Amino acid sequence: MPVPLFHQEQSWYCGPASVQMISTYLYGTTYSQDDIANYMGTTLSEGTEVPQMVNVVNYWSGTTFYSCEQISNVSIEHLRPQNH
C-alpha cells in the first residue's frame, strides 16, 4: 500500500502521526499533527488513546465505519503461528 509516511513531530505524537497517515492515504486530506492532537486531546503525559484516534478518523471521513476493541490477556505467544 502506498501509505504516506510522516514522522512524529513531537515524541508523544504517535497517534497524531498515525491519523495523519491514515487520513492522507484514505481521503487525500492532510491535517497538521498539531490540529489532530488538539482534536483528539493528545497530551505529553498520556499520549492518545486508540478510541480517540478512531473517533477522529470517523468524524473526518463522515462515517462510523471504523471501530476498535480491547483484547485482554494477550501476549506475543498468542500472535505467533502454531506448529501443526
N, C-alpha and C positions, 0 to 999 in steps of 0.2 A: 504494500500500500504506500502511496506517495504522501504520507502524513508529514507535514512540515515540522521541523524541529525548532523549538525555541528554548533557549537556556533560561534558567530561573534567574530573574533579575534581583531577587533577594534570596537569602539562604532558606527562608521559610515559605517560598513561593512555589513549592512542588504542585500544589493544587491549581493555582492560577496558571502556571505554565502548561499543565496538562489540559485544562479547559481551553486555553488559547490554541493549542494544537488541534483539539477536537473541533472547536468552532470554525477554525480556519479550514480544516480538511472537509468537514461535512457541509458547511454553509457558506464558505468563502468570506466570512467576516473576521476581521482582525481587531479584537478589542485589546486594549492595553492590559498588561498584568495588574497594574495598579487599579484600574476600573474593575477588573474581575475580582481582585482581592477585596476591594471595598464592598462590592455587591454580595460576596459570599461571607463577609465578616472574618476574613483571614487575619490571624494575629501572630505576632512574633512568638508568643508563649505557647500557642496551641495549634498553629497552622490552620489547616482547613479540614473539616470533616467531610467524608465522602458524600453524605446526603446533601450537603450544601453544594457540592460540585454537580450532582445530579439535578438539583433544583435549578441552578443557573443554566445548564445545558437545555433543560426542558423549557424554561422561560424564554430564552433567546431563540430557540428553534420553534416556539409556538406549539409544542406538543406536550404530552405526558407519557411519551413512549419509553423514556429511559428510567430505570429504577436501580436500586441497589438492595442487597440483602446481606445481613451479618451472618457469618458462619462461625459457630463457636467450636472450640477444641480441635482446631485443625493444626497439623504440624507439617513440616516438609515431607515427612514419610507418607502422608495421605496423598501428596501430589505426585509422588514417584510411581512410574509404571510397575505393576506387579509382574513377577516372572511366573509364567504358567507352564 
